[in-house]
Amino acid sequence: MRRDFFSQEGVNLWCFHSRDNRRQSCVEMDKDKVTVSQSPGLDYETQSNYDLLIFVEDNKGNTDFQTLTVLLVDVNEPPRFLDNLAHGVVYVDFLENLAVGAMIYEVEATDPDKEDDVLSYSVNSSLVIVNRSGKNGAILAAKSFDYEKDLHSFSVIVTVKDTTGNSITGIIVVNLINVNDNWPVFKQNKTIFNILEEKPPSSVIGKVTAYDPDDDGTSVSLIYFMTAPNQYFTINSVTGELIVSAIIDRDNGPFRDVPMQEFEVAAKDSPSQGHTASMTIIVNIRDVNDNQPFCFPHTHSIQVPETTKKGTTIVTISCKDNDVDLANSQFTTSFQPGLRTGGKFALNGKNSTTIVVTGDLDFEAVTNLEDGNVYMMTVVVTDISPPHFQDTATVYITVTAVNEFQPSFSQTSYTFNVSEFSATGTKIGQVSADDKDLPGQELIYSLVAGGNTLGYNQLFWINPTSGEIHLVAQPDYEATAQYLLTVQAVDLDSDDTKAATTTVTVNILPTNDEPPDCQPKFYSLAILDDTAVGTNVQGFQLSCTDRDSPPHSFRYFITSGNINNHFRLSPSAGSNITKLVLAVPFNYMQGVDKVTDYNLIVQITDDNLLAGNTERKLVQTGRVMINIRIIIPTPSSQKTTTTL
């Protein structure tokens, strides 16, 4: 034992240290009294007695020593904490979901009165249990804690008692630590999103939201992702927004047949090895009217026979709309006839794309000829749904001629007289037929009956293109005085040839021997190009005589060379003298006339008024030639043409 003596303000202190120096006790010695100091620190279990050496000194310096033995009486003290509870409240962090019986805290205590401590431990909470472990008390979990369901923090009062009932208490505050032991949960029940096609990329079509039951407000937010790559959709990893990543065409590709697209999205609570939850997303792609009707081809060119009956289908326009929904793929049709086509063609009913004949297509009709028998019309198709797209198809119809009519002769019958003295090759007359079909058909003439005589199979020949009838041999009045010929005109339509016939009566007449004799037989004249109409050309006149006919029986005809009918004979009948007169003025400046040398052939008949029976009058003819040269005073580059 160590002793220390202190003198302070007249008070003498004696302090004694325990053997282990853990405790110090001091006593005051004032004259003849020994008292315990304010904080003696007396501990029976550490030191049960104290030997005090009392020192005495008088004022003269004389001293003396005396030993005072102080015996301590043992007092029953409460237990003492040896752990952190000795310093106050203890805070313990405890992981959720640990097993029942897991150690939360170990309490260390001692009983200062006895070496072989017998202490009991208890707690005030049902959440924990306490088991004595040697001298210590183990605070164990009475249940498996769930951070999401249980209190995040609770207090446990620990009481330690000795065998006599003395006790001490300490407070342990248990804080639960959240463990990532739950999977994320999606909030949505409805996972179907309806969107319109043609959404631009980056468009948001919806949002999914998940939460993490472990989230205590401090954990990292969930990460959203697609479980498999998707060409058309993606998800914002932070917000969960579903985003269009490529334009979707409902009318083409996979969406036309499968408009509902199904895919999976997931939410993860950790970028690495966390828990993941997934849900199925169904996106229904709705059609919009983004395709216009399309007609193919856009232009039709059709030929239609003029005999096509009303109600006949001409053409059906093929149109379609690629929009997949019926409401967006329907369209109406309208008909826009071209100029002067009204009434000839129409659509075959409401919303039809078939064009039918409704009017007369007569090729030969004047109004149709004016149009060239070509008609143009337009069929317009229009979407029923907004924005009412349109397309058009143009139809050109050409009406083609059909050989409907038989050739028609200008006369029902013809009568020609020919002298029995006419030479071989003599033209006795001409038949003429036409065809009402347009464009006009070329006609071929032929003799199909009559004309056999004198051992000839055919006394007559007809020019197949002009219809002129000529003698093949000289006729004989005494053998056959009259012939009945059947002339046929045939068109050249190889598909449907049509023909007509007419009757030609040829009278063979006895003739006088003397034809008209006219002078001069040939004459050359010259006149200026600006000669006035009615002028007797160079004073020319023709004088004729016939011993068989009187002067008034002559008739005059210019049969050849009278180009543009510039000349005429006056008088043309009833006189044996006639003059050549300018009938139509010349016009070289404007190119109407080009010929400057005319060769006129004049035929003269005498009517044979004095020959034989008056019922069988033969006509004799004479012929003269007149050459006329036109003089143009001013220089001209026009080439002179001579007609022989």
Residue pairs with C-beta under 8 A, 6 or more apart in sequence:
1 16
1 17
1 18
1 19
1 47
1 50
1 51
2 16
2 17
2 21
3 14
3 15
3 16
3 17
3 52
3 53
4 14
4 15
4 17
5 12
5 13
5 14
5 15
5 55
6 12
6 13
6 14
6 15
7 13
11 28
11 30
12 28
12 29
12 30
13 26
13 27
13 28
13 29
13 37
14 26
14 27
14 29
14 52
14 53
15 24
15 25
15 26
15 37
16 24
16 25
16 26
16 27
16 47
16 50
16 52
17 23
17 24
18 24
18 25
18 43
18 46
18 47
19 46
19 47
20 46
22 46
23 41
23 42
23 43
23 46
23 47
24 41
25 36
25 37
25 40
25 41
25 42
25 47
25 50
26 37
26 39
26 40
27 34
27 35
27 36
27 37
27 40
27 52
27 70
28 34
28 35
28 37
29 54
34 52
34 54
34 68
34 70
36 42
42 72
43 112
44 72
44 73
44 74
44 75
45 74
45 112
45 113
47 72
48 71
48 72
48 74
49 69
49 70
49 71
49 72
50 69
50 70
50 72
51 67
51 68
51 69
51 70
52 67
52 68
52 69
52 70
53 65
53 66
53 67
53 68
54 65
54 66
54 67
54 68
55 63
55 64
55 65
56 63
56 64
56 65
56 66
57 63
57 64
74 113
76 113
76 162
76 164
76 166
77 111
77 112
77 113
77 166
78 162
78 166
78 167
78 168
79 109
79 110
79 111
79 112
79 117
79 119
79 160
79 161
79 162
79 166
79 167
79 168
80 86
80 109
80 110
80 111
80 112
80 168
81 107
81 108
81 109
81 160
81 168
81 170
82 108
82 109
82 110
83 90
83 106
83 107
83 108
83 109
84 90
85 107
85 158
85 170
85 171
85 172
89 170
89 171
89 172
89 173
90 105
90 170
90 171
90 172
90 173
91 172
91 173
91 175
92 104
92 105
92 172
92 173
92 174
92 175
93 175
93 177
94 102
94 104
94 141
94 145
94 174
94 175
94 176
94 177
95 176
95 177
95 179
96 144
96 145
96 146
96 147
96 150
96 176
96 177
96 178
96 179
96 181
97 144
97 145
97 146
97 147
97 179
97 181
98 141
98 144
98 145
99 141
99 144
100 141
100 142
100 143
100 144
101 129
101 140
101 141
102 140
102 141
103 138
103 139
103 140
104 128
104 139
104 140
104 141
104 156
104 172
104 174
105 138
105 139
105 172
105 174
106 133
106 136
106 137
106 138
106 139
107 121
107 130
107 136
107 137
107 138
107 139
107 158
107 160
107 170
108 135
108 136
109 117
109 119
109 121
109 135
109 136
109 137
109 160
109 168
110 117
110 119
110 135
111 117
111 118
111 119
111 162
113 162
114 162
117 135
117 162
118 162
118 163
119 132
119 135
119 137
119 160
119 161
119 162
120 132
120 160
120 161
121 130
121 132
121 137
121 158
121 159
121 160
122 130
122 158
122 159
122 161
123 129
123 130
123 139
123 156
123 157
123 158
123 159
124 156
124 157
124 159
125 154
125 155
125 156
125 157
126 142
127 141
127 142
127 143
127 145
127 154
127 156
127 174
128 139
128 140
128 141
128 142
128 156
128 174
129 139
129 140
129 141
129 142
130 137
130 138
130 139
130 140
130 158
131 137
131 138
131 140
132 138
137 158
137 160
139 156
139 158
139 172
145 176
147 176
147 177
147 178
147 179
147 214
147 216
148 182
148 213
148 214
150 176
151 176
152 175
152 176
152 216
153 173
153 174
153 175
153 176
154 173
154 174
155 171
155 172
155 173
155 174
156 171
156 172
156 173
156 174
157 169
157 170
157 171
158 169
158 170
158 171
158 172
159 167
159 168
159 169
160 167
160 168
160 169
160 170
161 167
178 214
178 216
178 219
179 214
180 214
180 219
180 269
180 270
180 274
180 275
181 214
182 212
182 213
182 214
182 275
183 269
183 275
183 276
183 277
184 210
184 211
184 212
184 222
184 267
184 268
184 269
184 275
184 276
184 277
185 210
185 211
185 212
185 213
185 277
186 208
186 209
186 210
186 267
186 277
186 279
187 209
187 210
187 211
188 208
188 209
188 279
191 208
191 279
191 280
191 281
191 282
192 282
192 283
192 284
193 205
193 206
193 242
193 281
193 282
193 283
193 284
194 283
194 284
194 286
195 205
195 244
195 248
195 283
195 284
195 285
195 286
196 285
196 286
196 288
197 248
197 249
197 250
197 251
197 255
197 285
197 286
197 287
197 288
197 290
198 247
198 248
198 249
198 250
198 288
198 290
199 205
199 244
199 247
199 248
200 244
200 247
201 244
201 245
201 246
201 247
202 243
202 244
203 243
203 244
204 241
204 242
204 243
205 233
205 242
205 243
205 244
205 283
206 241
206 242
207 239
207 240
207 241
207 242
208 224
208 235
208 240
208 242
208 265
208 267
208 279
208 281
209 240
210 222
210 224
210 240
210 267
210 277
211 222
212 219
212 222
212 269
212 275
214 269
219 269
220 269
220 270
220 271
221 238
222 240
222 267
222 268
222 269
223 237
223 238
223 267
223 268
223 269
223 270
223 271
224 235
224 236
224 237
224 238
224 239
224 240
224 265
224 266
224 267
224 268
225 235
225 237
225 265
225 266
225 268
226 233
226 234
226 235
226 263
226 264
226 265
226 266
227 263
227 264
227 265
227 266
227 278
228 263
228 264
230 245
230 263
231 245
231 246
232 244
232 245
232 246
232 248
232 261
233 242
233 243
233 244
233 245
233 261
233 263
233 281
233 283
234 242
234 243
234 245
235 241
235 242
235 243
235 265
236 243
240 265
240 267
242 265
242 281
242 283
248 255
248 285
249 255
250 256
250 259
250 285
250 286
250 287
250 288
250 324
251 287
251 290
251 291
251 322
251 323
251 324
252 322
255 261
255 285
256 324
259 284
259 285
259 286
259 287
259 324
260 282
260 283
260 284
260 285
261 282
261 283
261 285
262 280
262 281
262 282
262 283
263 280
263 281
263 283
264 278
264 279
264 280
264 281
265 278
265 279
265 281
266 276
266 277
266 278
266 279
267 276
267 277
267 278
268 274
268 275
268 276
269 275
269 276
286 325
287 323
287 324
287 325
287 328
288 323
288 328
289 323
289 328
289 383
289 385
289 386
289 387
289 389
290 323
291 321
291 322
291 323
291 328
291 329
291 389
292 321
292 383
292 389
292 390
292 391
293 319
293 320
293 321
293 331
293 381
293 382
293 383
293 389
293 390
293 391
294 319
294 320
294 321
294 322
294 391
295 317
295 318
295 319
295 353
295 379
295 381
295 391
295 392
295 393
296 318
296 319
297 393
298 391
298 392
298 393
298 394
299 393
299 394
299 395
299 396
300 315
300 317
300 393
300 394
300 395
300 396
301 396
301 398
302 314
302 315
302 395
302 396
302 397
302 398
303 397
303 398
303 399
303 400
304 314
304 357
304 361
304 397
304 398
304 399
304 400
305 361
305 399
305 400
305 402
306 361
306 362
306 363
306 364
306 373
306 399
306 400
306 401
306 402
306 404
307 361
307 402
307 404
308 314
308 357
308 361
309 357
310 356
310 357
310 358
310 359
311 356
311 357
311 358
312 356
312 357
313 348
313 354
313 355
313 356
314 345
314 355
314 356
314 357
314 395
314 397
315 354
315 355
315 395
316 353
316 354
316 355
317 333
317 353
317 354
317 355
317 379
317 381
317 393
317 395
318 353
319 331
319 333
319 353
319 381
319 391
319 393
320 329
321 328
321 329
321 330
321 331
321 383
322 329
323 329
327 384
327 385
328 383
328 385
330 383
330 384
330 385
331 351
331 381
331 382
331 383
331 384
332 351
332 381
332 382
332 384
333 347
333 351
333 352
333 353
333 379
333 380
333 381
333 382
334 379
334 380
334 382
335 345
335 346
335 347
335 355
335 377
335 378
335 379
335 380
336 377
336 378
336 379
336 380
337 344
337 345
337 346
337 375
337 377
338 375
338 376
338 377
338 378
339 371
340 367
340 370
340 371
340 375
341 375
341 376
341 377
343 358
343 359
344 357
344 358
344 359
344 360
344 361
344 375
345 355
345 356
345 357
345 358
345 359
345 375
345 377
345 397
346 355
346 356
346 358
347 353
347 354
347 355
347 356
347 379
348 354
348 355
348 356
353 379
353 381
355 377
355 379
355 395
361 368
361 399
362 368
363 369
363 373
363 399
363 400
363 401
363 402
363 437
363 438
364 401
364 436
364 437
364 438
368 399
369 438
373 398
373 399
373 400
373 401
374 396
374 397
374 398
374 399
375 396
375 397
375 398
375 399
376 394
376 395
376 396
376 397
377 394
377 395
377 397
378 392
378 393
378 394
378 395
379 392
379 393
379 395
380 390
380 391
380 392
381 390
381 391
381 392
381 393
382 388
382 389
382 390
383 389
383 390
401 437
401 438
401 439
402 437
403 437
403 441
403 491
403 493
403 495
403 496
403 497
403 498
404 436
404 437
405 435
405 436
405 437
405 498
406 498
406 499
406 500
407 433
407 434
407 435
407 441
407 443
407 489
407 490
407 491
407 498
407 499
407 500
408 433
408 434
408 435
408 436
408 500
409 431
409 432
409 433
409 487
409 489
409 500
409 502
410 431
410 432
410 433
410 434
411 431
411 502
412 502
412 503
413 502
413 503
413 504
413 505
414 429
414 431
414 487
414 502
414 503
414 504
414 505
415 504
415 505
415 506
415 507
416 428
416 429
416 469
416 504
416 505
416 506
416 507
417 428
417 506
417 507
417 509
417 618
417 619
418 426
418 428
418 471
418 475
418 506
418 507
418 508
418 509
419 508
419 509
419 510
419 511
419 618
419 619
419 620
420 474
420 475
420 476
420 477
420 508
420 509
420 510
420 511
421 474
421 511
422 428
422 471
422 474
422 475
423 471
423 474
424 471
424 472
424 473
424 474
425 470
425 471
426 470
426 471
427 468
427 469
427 470
428 460
428 469
428 470
428 471
428 506
429 468
429 469
429 504
429 506
430 466
430 467
430 468
430 469
431 445
431 462
431 467
431 469
431 487
431 489
431 502
431 504
432 467
433 443
433 445
433 467
433 489
433 500
433 502
434 440
434 443
435 441
435 443
435 491
437 491
441 491
441 492
441 493
442 465
442 491
442 492
443 489
443 490
443 491
443 492
444 464
444 465
444 489
444 490
444 491
444 492
445 462
445 463
445 464
445 465
445 466
445 467
445 487
445 488
445 489
446 462
446 464
446 487
446 488
446 490
447 458
447 460
447 461
447 462
447 469
447 485
447 486
447 487
447 488
448 486
448 487
448 488
448 501
449 484
449 485
449 486
450 460
450 483
450 484
450 485
450 486
450 504
451 458
451 459
451 460
451 483
451 485
452 458
452 459
453 459
453 475
453 476
453 479
453 480
453 483
454 473
454 476
454 479
454 480
456 472
456 473
458 472
459 471
459 472
459 473
459 475
459 483
460 469
460 470
460 471
460 472
460 483
460 485
460 506
461 469
461 470
461 471
461 472
462 468
462 469
462 470
462 487
463 469
463 470
467 487
467 489
469 485
469 487
469 504
469 506
475 508
476 508
477 508
477 509
477 510
480 508
481 507
481 508
482 505
482 506
482 507
482 508
483 505
483 506
483 508
484 503
484 504
484 505
485 503
485 504
485 505
485 506
486 501
486 502
486 503
486 504
487 501
487 502
487 503
487 504
488 499
488 500
488 501
489 499
489 500
489 501
489 502
490 497
490 498
490 499
491 497
491 498
491 499
507 616
509 616
509 617
509 618
510 611
510 612
510 616
510 618
511 608
511 611
511 618
511 620
512 548
512 549
512 606
512 608
512 610
512 611
512 612
512 618
512 620
513 548
514 546
514 547
514 548
514 620
515 546
515 606
515 620
515 621
515 622
516 544
516 545
516 546
516 549
516 554
516 604
516 605
516 606
516 620
516 621
516 622
517 544
517 545
517 546
517 622
518 542
518 543
518 544
518 545
518 602
518 604
518 622
518 624
519 542
519 543
519 544
520 542
520 624
521 624
521 625
522 624
522 625
522 626
522 627
523 540
523 624
523 625
523 626
523 627
524 626
524 627
524 628
524 629
525 537
525 538
525 540
525 580
525 626
525 627
525 628
525 629
526 538
526 628
526 629
526 630
526 631
527 535
527 537
527 538
527 582
527 628
527 629
527 630
527 631
528 630
528 631
528 632
528 633
529 586
529 588
529 630
529 631
529 632
529 633
530 585
530 586
531 537
531 582
531 585
531 586
532 582
532 585
533 582
533 583
533 584
533 585
534 581
534 582
535 581
535 582
536 579
536 580
536 581
537 567
537 580
537 581
537 582
537 628
540 579
540 580
540 626
541 577
541 578
541 579
541 580
542 556
542 569
542 577
542 578
542 579
542 580
542 602
542 604
542 624
543 576
543 577
544 554
544 576
544 577
544 604
544 622
545 576
546 553
546 554
546 606
546 620
548 606
548 608
548 609
548 610
548 611
548 620
549 606
549 607
549 608
549 609
549 610
549 620
550 609
550 610
551 575
551 576
552 574
552 575
552 576
553 606
553 607
553 608
553 609
554 573
554 574
554 575
554 576
554 578
554 604
554 605
554 606
554 607
555 572
555 573
555 604
555 605
555 607
556 569
556 571
556 572
556 573
556 578
556 602
556 603
556 604
557 572
557 602
557 603
557 604
557 605
558 567
558 568
558 569
558 600
558 601
558 602
558 603
559 601
559 602
559 603
560 599
560 600
560 601
561 598
561 599
561 600
561 601
561 643
562 598
562 600
563 593
563 595
563 598
563 643
564 584
564 592
564 593
565 583
565 584
566 582
566 583
566 584
566 585
566 586
566 593
566 598
567 580
567 581
567 582
567 583
567 598
567 600
567 628
568 580
568 581
568 583
569 578
569 579
569 580
569 581
569 602
570 578
570 579
570 581
571 578
572 578
580 600
580 626
586 593
586 630
587 593
588 594
588 596
588 632
588 636
588 638
594 638
594 639
594 641
595 630
595 641
595 643
596 629
596 630
596 632
596 638
596 640
596 641
597 627
597 628
597 629
597 630
597 640
597 641
597 642
597 643
598 627
598 628
598 629
598 630
598 643
599 625
599 626
599 627
599 642
599 643
599 644
600 625
600 626
600 627
600 628
601 623
601 624
601 625
602 623
602 624
602 625
602 626
603 621
603 622
603 623
604 621
604 622
604 623
604 624
605 619
605 620
605 621
606 619
606 620
606 621
606 622
607 617
607 619
608 617
608 618
608 619
608 620
609 617
611 617
611 618
612 618
632 638
